[in-house]
């Protein structure tokens, strides 16, 4: 079923001059649903900084699929991308108390559909989308990028997602994580059955088929899990003919990798912008 576009959101960027350094906040990207708070289905959007249609980065926050919000997509991130010619959005989605992680992935796809519908009025290029996520949000960004069903259900051609940026991703290979760590959180989030874990693991969707879009993966050096998961996904992407870079974020923590993005001299920011500018421009 295609994403619903709330009538109240028509002309989302009306009154925002091209290049204005402020976001349009709390845009509803889907109609309210019973039992789901209205603020679970909203986003903030920084339009592009020039009159020309800008490729759009859509940021997906982390929080173990249970917590967090669009505030994790910081103004520093927005400024960094806009200064490089991109527009930027950060989205809320249904957390575990309001639906399974499949619902969160559906919400991200619906947010992409909404933003494409607002592209002309907001100076966005509807056919150049980048999904970016941190932690659990990086899992969701990778899943929506690689499992075409979520975008297709929202009425979005999967090929418009041109690249993905994953910051210290969790859940790239759920079965491997459970096997290596015995983490009970994953059974709570994804259920107890290994058959379901494969469907929700981005690595399972990186095989033969549609050539995957380019990905850049940053993993915190010293984190016992995420570098290995990043390399496993990279190996699967390369085997499918995809282009991928993996970087160990030396001197970073899990949170600083996200909240430091956009800071002056930040290595992750520079690597990411170089990667995207060469592949999405």
DRENVO-272265 format. One line per field, with one value per residue (C-alpha): x, y negated, z; residue in one letter. Coordinates in pm, 1 decimal, padded with zeros to 6 digits, m for minus. Example, Ala and Ser with C-alpha at 12.3 -4.5 7.8 and 13.67 -1.06 7.14 Angstrom:
2
c1 = (01230.0  01367.0)
c2 = (00450.0  00106.0)
c3 = (00780.0  00714.0)
r = (a  s)
END
This chain:
281
c1 = (00000.0  00139.8  00224.4  m00046.7  00036.5  m00142.4  m00326.3  m00196.0  00157.7  00089.4  00338.0  00569.2  00835.6  00605.1  00761.6  01112.1  01347.9  01608.2  01925.1  01754.5  01950.3  01655.2  01452.1  01086.0  01003.8  00753.3  00618.0  00370.1  00473.8  00188.5  m00168.5  m00227.9  m00279.7  m00472.8  m00245.4  00049.4  00144.3  00128.0  00487.5  00605.9  00535.9  00702.3  01027.4  01237.9  01362.7  01644.2  01589.4  01883.5  02096.7  02064.0  01770.5  01881.9  01724.5  01949.2  02013.4  01859.0  02012.4  01748.4  01881.7  01748.1  01820.4  01934.4  01823.0  01807.1  01480.8  01313.6  01421.0  01543.2  01409.5  01482.0  01675.0  01970.1  01998.2  02181.9  02204.3  02575.0  02491.7  02247.3  02500.8  02771.4  02550.4  02396.4  02737.9  02826.1  02512.6  02274.3  01938.7  01884.4  01595.9  01579.2  01283.4  01093.1  00946.0  00745.5  00950.6  00915.2  00632.4  00423.7  00521.1  00790.2  01105.8  00934.1  00695.9  00990.4  01132.0  00792.5  00785.1  01123.3  01004.2  00687.2  00897.1  01098.7  00774.1  00646.9  00969.6  00966.4  00613.4  00736.3  01046.6  00945.7  00838.5  01135.7  01415.2  01481.3  01584.3  01331.6  01560.8  01875.1  01813.1  02076.7  01975.3  02195.5  02158.5  02334.0  02332.5  01988.4  01900.7  02189.0  02037.1  01705.5  01871.2  02059.0  01747.6  01535.1  01816.7  01872.3  01528.3  01336.0  00996.7  00976.4  01023.6  00808.8  00523.5  00547.0  00534.1  00900.9  01120.2  01404.6  01665.7  01612.7  01810.3  02152.2  02371.3  02368.9  02579.8  02597.5  02743.4  02840.8  02554.4  02397.1  02190.2  02350.4  02362.6  02123.8  02190.9  02563.4  02513.9  02299.6  02541.0  02845.9  02700.9  02386.8  02230.9  01873.0  01774.4  01768.3  01512.2  01297.8  01323.4  01325.8  01154.7  01293.0  01297.8  01615.2  01403.9  01277.2  01625.6  01740.3  01457.2  01551.7  01928.2  02061.0  02337.3  02066.5  01953.9  02298.1  02324.4  02259.1  01988.9  01970.7  02317.7  02327.0  02381.7  02718.2  02759.3  03003.6  03026.9  03197.6  03254.9  03404.2  03749.8  03750.1  03377.1  03372.5  03088.5  03028.1  03355.2  03304.0  02941.3  03042.5  03302.3  03051.8  02804.2  03081.1  03189.1  02832.6  02790.2  03114.0  03015.4  02697.4  02896.2  02839.4  03075.9  03146.8  03397.8  03453.9  03635.4  03740.1  03657.2  03968.4  03933.5  03554.5  03286.2  02956.7  02780.1  03052.8  03056.5  02704.6  02699.0  03039.3  02936.4  02966.3  03214.8  03510.7  03787.8  03575.0  03725.2  03397.9  03231.7  03511.9  03518.5  03142.2  03118.0  03404.0  03234.0  02892.9  03021.1  03198.9  02895.9  02576.1  02652.4)
c2 = (00000.0  m00341.3  m00590.0  m00827.7  m01194.0  m01410.4  m01703.0  m01928.2  m01877.0  m02012.0  m02281.1  m02178.6  m02434.8  m02727.6  m03046.2  m02898.3  m03089.8  m02883.8  m02875.8  m02963.0  m02806.7  m02668.4  m02351.0  m02285.2  m02097.0  m01830.8  m01750.1  m01462.8  m01216.1  m00970.8  m00981.1  m00911.0  m00548.4  m00403.2  m00344.9  m00526.9  m00871.9  m01141.4  m01241.0  m00892.8  m00976.6  m01315.8  m01448.7  m01763.2  m01885.7  m02122.6  m02207.7  m02243.1  m02555.2  m02658.5  m02695.0  m02381.5  m02047.3  m01888.7  m01522.8  m01438.0  m01264.4  m01097.8  m01026.4  m00737.5  m00759.6  m00475.3  m00360.9  00023.3  m00000.9  m00103.9  m00460.2  m00782.8  m01031.7  m01259.3  m01496.0  m01257.7  m01399.5  m01710.9  m02062.7  m01990.7  m01703.8  m01921.7  m02202.5  m01964.2  m01812.5  m02140.5  m02301.2  m02012.8  m02061.0  m01815.0  m01860.6  m01679.9  m01524.5  m01340.2  m01111.9  m00958.4  m00611.5  m00359.0  m00225.0  00129.4  00042.3  m00065.3  00203.2  00451.6  00336.8  00418.7  00131.5  m00101.4  m00005.6  m00068.3  m00412.7  m00507.0  m00407.5  m00613.6  m00912.1  m00879.0  m00867.2  m01180.9  m01371.4  m01276.0  m01413.1  m01743.2  m01753.2  m02031.1  m02275.2  m02197.1  m02200.4  m01826.1  m01585.2  m01301.0  m01056.8  m01109.6  m00985.3  m00875.5  m00678.7  m00733.3  m00578.9  m00533.6  m00217.2  m00053.2  m00325.9  m00212.0  00137.3  m00009.2  m00227.5  00074.0  00293.3  00042.7  m00010.8  00359.6  00518.8  00360.5  00458.2  00168.0  m00106.4  00075.2  00100.2  m00276.1  m00342.1  m00439.9  m00300.6  m00131.5  m00265.9  m00624.0  m00532.6  m00603.3  m00529.0  m00445.7  m00568.7  m00343.1  m00471.1  m00188.5  00034.7  00302.2  00591.3  00627.2  01004.8  01082.6  01457.5  01396.7  01142.9  01380.6  01667.6  01466.0  01267.7  01441.2  01093.3  01131.0  00789.5  00928.3  01196.9  00925.9  00705.6  00959.5  01258.4  01594.5  01770.6  01773.2  01790.4  01440.9  01310.5  01370.1  01163.0  00869.8  00898.2  00664.4  00913.8  01155.9  00906.8  00827.6  01129.2  01177.6  00963.1  00587.7  00438.1  00276.2  m00098.3  m00217.6  m00202.0  m00356.5  m00190.3  m00343.0  m00116.9  m00220.7  m00070.5  00145.0  00216.8  00597.0  00646.6  00378.8  00391.6  00761.3  00704.7  00419.1  00634.9  00919.9  00689.2  00539.4  00885.4  00973.1  00642.8  00686.8  01041.9  00895.4  00644.9  00352.2  00075.4  00035.8  m00123.9  m00032.0  m00262.0  m00200.5  m00511.7  m00535.5  m00758.1  m00761.4  m00615.7  m00472.6  m00801.2  m01046.0  m00894.3  m01028.9  m01344.2  m01456.8  m01426.2  m01768.1  m01906.5  m02090.3  m01847.9  m01537.6  m01249.0  m01058.7  m01364.3  m01415.7  m01050.8  m01042.7  m01361.7  m01252.5  m00917.2  m01065.5  m01352.3  m01105.4  m00880.3  m01080.9  m01418.8)
c3 = (00000.0  m00091.3  00179.8  00291.8  00253.1  00509.6  00355.4  00632.2  00505.5  00154.1  00062.8  00345.3  00254.6  00181.7  00313.6  00339.6  00112.6  m00077.7  00126.9  00455.3  00741.3  00935.0  00918.9  00864.8  01183.9  01279.8  00935.2  00947.8  00678.7  00731.1  00854.8  01225.3  01321.2  01617.9  01914.5  01757.2  01890.3  01625.2  01694.6  01597.1  01233.1  01190.0  01049.5  01029.6  00692.7  00600.2  00231.2  m00000.2  00027.7  m00340.4  m00581.2  m00767.2  m00666.5  m00405.8  m00333.5  00001.6  00303.7  00524.6  00873.7  01086.9  01460.0  01685.0  02029.4  02022.2  01822.7  02150.3  02226.2  02069.6  01823.3  01532.8  01761.4  01714.7  01364.4  01473.7  01325.3  01282.3  01051.0  00859.4  00818.3  00698.2  00431.6  00319.6  00283.4  00049.5  m00163.7  00000.2  00169.2  00499.7  00690.1  01021.1  01095.0  01382.3  01340.3  01540.0  01827.4  01957.2  02196.9  01897.8  01648.6  01544.5  01364.6  01035.0  01114.2  01170.5  00830.4  00672.4  00833.0  00691.0  00345.1  00395.8  00500.1  00179.6  m00020.4  00153.6  00090.9  m00275.4  m00293.7  m00147.9  m00367.2  m00605.2  m00335.1  m00110.5  m00366.5  m00344.7  m00616.0  m00580.3  m00756.6  m00548.6  m00194.8  00057.4  00366.0  00670.0  01014.4  01345.2  01558.9  01531.4  01283.1  01065.0  01065.9  00948.3  00684.9  00548.3  00556.0  00364.2  00114.7  00046.6  00094.9  m00192.3  m00051.6  00194.3  m00063.0  m00318.9  m00067.9  m00014.8  m00388.8  m00413.6  m00693.1  m00500.7  m00741.1  m00618.0  m00304.8  m00447.9  m00144.0  00226.3  00518.9  00824.7  01151.9  01389.6  01281.8  01497.2  01363.6  01021.3  01077.6  01361.8  01379.7  01401.0  01678.5  01883.4  01825.1  01927.5  02217.8  02341.9  02360.5  02492.5  02354.4  02001.8  02088.8  02244.6  01936.2  01653.7  01811.6  01921.4  01584.1  01369.8  01053.2  01124.1  01199.1  00841.6  00694.3  00915.5  00858.2  00586.6  00507.5  00388.6  00122.9  m00016.2  m00243.4  m00614.9  m00771.4  m00804.8  m00781.5  m00437.2  m00414.0  m00280.3  00097.4  00340.0  00681.4  00985.0  01286.1  01619.8  01657.6  01968.5  01963.5  01996.4  01751.5  01492.2  01291.7  01218.3  01122.2  00893.2  00721.4  00681.3  00508.6  00296.1  00182.5  00083.2  m00101.9  m00293.2  m00387.9  m00536.6  m00740.7  m00508.0  m00408.6  m00038.7  00195.4  00559.8  00800.2  01159.7  01360.9  01575.7  01879.8  01858.7  02084.4  01967.7  02044.7  01944.8  01597.2  01554.1  01764.7  01641.2  01277.9  01117.2  01369.4  01224.9  01131.2  01193.7  00996.3  00960.0  00808.2  00559.7  00452.3  00414.0  00209.4  m00015.0  m00069.5  m00149.1  m00359.9  m00589.0  m00629.3  m00597.8  m00755.3)
r = (x  x  x  x  x  x  x  x  x  x  x  x  x  x  x  x  x  x  x  x  x  x  x  x  x  x  x  x  x  x  x  x  x  x  x  x  x  x  x  x  x  x  x  x  x  x  x  x  x  x  x  x  x  x  x  x  x  x  x  x  x  x  x  x  x  x  x  x  x  x  x  x  x  x  x  x  x  x  x  x  x  x  x  x  x  x  x  x  x  x  x  x  x  x  x  x  x  x  x  x  x  x  x  x  x  x  x  x  x  x  x  x  x  x  x  x  x  x  x  x  x  x  x  x  x  x  x  x  x  x  x  x  x  x  x  x  x  x  x  x  x  x  x  x  x  x  x  x  x  x  x  x  x  x  x  x  x  x  x  x  x  x  x  x  x  x  x  x  x  x  x  x  x  x  x  x  x  x  x  x  x  x  x  x  x  x  x  x  x  x  x  x  x  x  x  x  x  x  x  x  x  x  x  x  x  x  x  x  x  x  x  x  x  x  x  x  x  x  x  x  x  x  x  x  x  x  x  x  x  x  x  x  x  x  x  x  x  x  x  x  x  x  x  x  x  x  x  x  x  x  x  x  x  x  x  x  x  x  x  x  x  x  x  x  x  x  x  x  x  x  x  x  x  x  x  x  x  x  x  x  x)
END
